[in-house]
Structure formats: C-alpha cells, structure tokens
C-alpha cells in the first residue's frame, strides 16, 4: 500500500528564484511526509543557493545543462527512487490534502499509471487554466484539447468536473506517474525540448494499456506561461512542431493522410496569423514545419521502435466541432 512518503514531488527550475520564493512554501505546507526535490537545469541565477538556505528540507538535484523540460526531467528522475513521481511546475500553488485522493486512486487501481488533478487559473481562481484544465484528449489530427478548455475558450469551474475520469493525456504542469512506468516508457522524448512531450508520453502509455486519469477532488492553481509566455512565438513553434512529431510517432492507420490534413490546417492557421498582422507567429509555424521535415527520418525511426500504435478518437475533429459547429464546451 502506497503512502504519502512514497511520493517524490519534483520541481524543474531554470532561473526561477522568484517563482520558487512564491510557490514553494505552499508545496511544503501541504505536502507533509512527501519528498520534495528541486531539479535545477543549470541556472545562472542564485535560485539553488536560495532554496538551500531558506528551504533546507528540499533536496537539490543539479543537472549539468538546460535540456528543457524533457531532458531536464529525464536526467533528474534517474536519481529518484520513490515509487510515485509528481512532476510539478514551479508556478503552481497547491492546496490542502491535494495528495490524498491522488494516492487513493493509485492504490485503488494498479493499471492507473498517470494522474492529473484539477488545474485552475492562479490569476482567476474560479476558472480552469489553459494547460490541462480538467484532463486532456486529442483528436484524429493530433490537436489537443481539455475538459474545461477547447482552443481559447475556457470554462468557469462550477463543479461540473468534480469527478474521477479516464482521460487521454495529463498536463505536464502537474503530472503524477508511477516511477517504474516512467522508466518502462523510457521517459520523455528529449527532441521535444519542451511542450507536448507529456502528450507523447501519455499516448505511449495508452498504447501500452496503462490508464491516465483525472481526479477532480484534488486542486492546484497554475499561473501558466511563467517560464515561456503564451505570447512568445517560440511556444507556437514548439507546439506545432512537437504536435506533428507526436501524431506521426503514435497514430496507427492512415498516418500519411492524417499528417497531410494536419499540416494543411496548420497552413490555414499560419495564413490567419498573417492576415492578423502577426508575422512572427506565421514564421513560427513555417519554421515548425521545416523542422518537422528535417527530423522526419528520426521520427519515423521512433515510430518503428514502438511496438503498438493507436488512433485515439479517430472519428473526432475538434477543429470542425469548434470552428464550424461552434461547440465550445467538452
């Protein structure tokens, strides 16, 4: 039977002293008996010294380089032995008893490998937060969406998702995973650097018959965009490129036609940005496609190495439902 002491809360940090100063106290206060780690991605500020001085209960893992979210966690988690891992963004405020219902679910179902709590907006706490909301799903062209958030439409939290539900992907902002499963899946794909790597991980878990779940009785508040702003074209580049990586690696039948349609839809989005006089975002999508082509051989090699692939929700197109049918809620 797993206990709170079997949970390792791992916060990835890169030059994030201000965030650690603001949010680490809530993690310490509401996570008694859990192990808390800060995995530092070769920061150049004094965040490591700050944590060591003010929060001696927190263990420091120092990575040799800033390999982004994917490599940063892969390197750090090799040094952690607790059976349950919580990958927690440094810009998250946790709440009282946030760990207990998560732990109960892991104990209840041995096939549950990944869990996400309810993620609300720290700046507007009655609304869901963009990155994860009430659990993620994906359409047949690789577009991710959430209960509580479809594209830019975000729902108010009125208790409609206070449930426990099987989902397709859990947000990397606050992702619980069994340590042995993380290692079995060989961790994150480090070529992603950041963004979408958790969806790739959850898709590979799904294809290996592991469950990913959402627990609505556990709540955290996420700032969102604190390390890389939503208005930064680099985020657009990473999201569009990595989404193509994920689709090609993991989908089963009709991968060619699915990818062509997805890239065509991306092209429409890029033209929309151009008409909105946002050339940097147009260029971000263009560069994402160029990078996808440049890495296609490697992505196809990864695809061959995966023993099983699936077309999750293959009949669904969230783009059609949202933009044409005007369905803005899950």
C-alpha positions, 0 to 999 in steps of 0.5 A, spaced: 500 500 500 502 506 497 503 512 502 504 519 502 512 518 503 512 514 497 511 520 493 517 524 490 514 531 488 519 534 483 520 541 481 524 543 474 527 550 475 531 554 470 532 561 473 526 561 477 528 564 484 522 568 484 517 563 482 520 558 487 520 564 493 512 564 491 510 557 490 514 553 494 512 554 501 505 552 499 508 545 496 511 544 503 505 546 507 501 541 504 505 536 502 507 533 509 511 526 509 512 527 501 519 528 498 520 534 495 526 535 490 528 541 486 531 539 479 535 545 477 537 545 469 543 549 470 541 556 472 545 562 472 541 565 477 542 564 485 535 560 485 539 553 488 543 557 493 536 560 495 532 554 496 538 551 500 538 556 505 531 558 506 528 551 504 533 546 507 528 540 507 528 540 499 533 536 496 537 539 490 538 535 484 543 539 479 543 537 472 549 539 468 545 543 462 538 546 460 535 540 456 528 543 457 523 540 460 524 533 457 531 532 458 531 536 464 526 531 467 529 525 464 536 526 467 533 528 474 528 522 475 534 517 474 536 519 481 529 518 484 527 512 487 520 513 490 515 509 487 510 515 485 513 521 481 509 528 481 512 532 476 510 539 478 511 546 475 514 551 479 508 556 478 503 552 481 500 553 488 497 547 491 492 546 496 490 542 502 490 534 502 491 535 494 495 528 495 490 524 498 485 522 493 491 522 488 494 516 492 487 513 493 486 512 486 493 509 485 492 504 490 485 503 488 487 501 481 494 498 479 493 499 471 492 507 473 499 509 471 498 517 470 494 522 474 492 529 473 488 533 478 484 539 477 488 545 474 485 552 475 487 559 473 492 562 479 490 569 476 482 567 476 481 562 481 474 560 479 476 558 472 480 552 469 487 554 466 489 553 459 494 547 460 490 541 462 484 544 465 480 538 467 484 532 463 486 532 456 484 528 449 486 529 442 483 528 436 484 524 429 489 530 427 493 530 433 490 537 436 489 537 443 484 539 447 481 539 455 475 538 459 474 545 461 478 548 455 477 547 447 482 552 443 481 559 447 475 558 450 475 556 457 470 554 462 468 557 469 469 551 474 462 550 477 463 543 479 461 540 473 468 536 473 468 534 480 469 527 478 474 521 477 475 520 469 479 516 464 482 521 460 487 521 454 493 525 456 495 529 463 498 536 463 505 536 464 504 542 469 502 537 474 503 530 472 503 524 477 506 517 474 508 511 477 516 511 477 517 504 474 512 506 468 516 512 467 522 508 466 518 502 462 516 508 457 523 510 457 521 517 459 520 523 455 522 524 448 528 529 449 527 532 441 521 535 444 525 540 448 519 542 451 511 542 450 507 536 448 512 531 450 507 529 456 502 528 450 507 523 447 508 520 453 501 519 455 499 516 448 505 511 449 502 509 455 495 508 452 498 504 447 501 500 452 494 499 456 496 503 462 490 508 464 491 516 465 486 519 469 483 525 472 481 526 479 477 532 480 477 532 488 484 534 488 486 542 486 492 546 484 492 553 481 497 554 475 499 561 473 501 558 466 506 561 461 511 563 467 517 560 464 515 561 456 509 566 455 503 564 451 505 570 447 512 568 445 512 565 438 517 560 440 511 556 444 507 556 437 513 553 434 514 548 439 507 546 439 506 545 432 512 542 431 512 537 437 504 536 435 506 533 428 512 529 431 507 526 436 501 524 431 506 521 426 510 517 432 503 514 435 497 514 430 496 507 427 492 507 420 492 512 415 498 516 418 500 519 411 493 522 410 492 524 417 499 528 417 497 531 410 490 534 413 494 536 419 499 540 416 494 543 411 490 546 417 496 548 420 497 552 413 490 555 414 492 557 421 499 560 419 495 564 413 490 567 419 496 569 423 498 573 417 492 576 415 492 578 423 498 582 422 502 577 426 508 575 422 512 572 427 507 567 429 506 565 421 514 564 421 513 560 427 509 555 424 513 555 417 519 554 421 515 548 425 514 545 419 521 545 416 523 542 422 518 537 422 521 535 415 528 535 417 527 530 423 522 526 419 527 520 418 528 520 426 521 520 427 519 515 423 525 511 426 521 512 433 515 510 430 518 503 428 521 502 435 514 502 438 511 496 438 503 498 438 500 504 435 493 507 436 488 512 433 485 515 439 478 518 437 479 517 430 472 519 428 473 526 432 475 533 429 475 538 434 477 543 429 470 542 425 466 541 432 469 548 434 470 552 428 464 550 424 459 547 429 461 552 434 461 547 440 465 550 445 464 546 451 467 538 452 
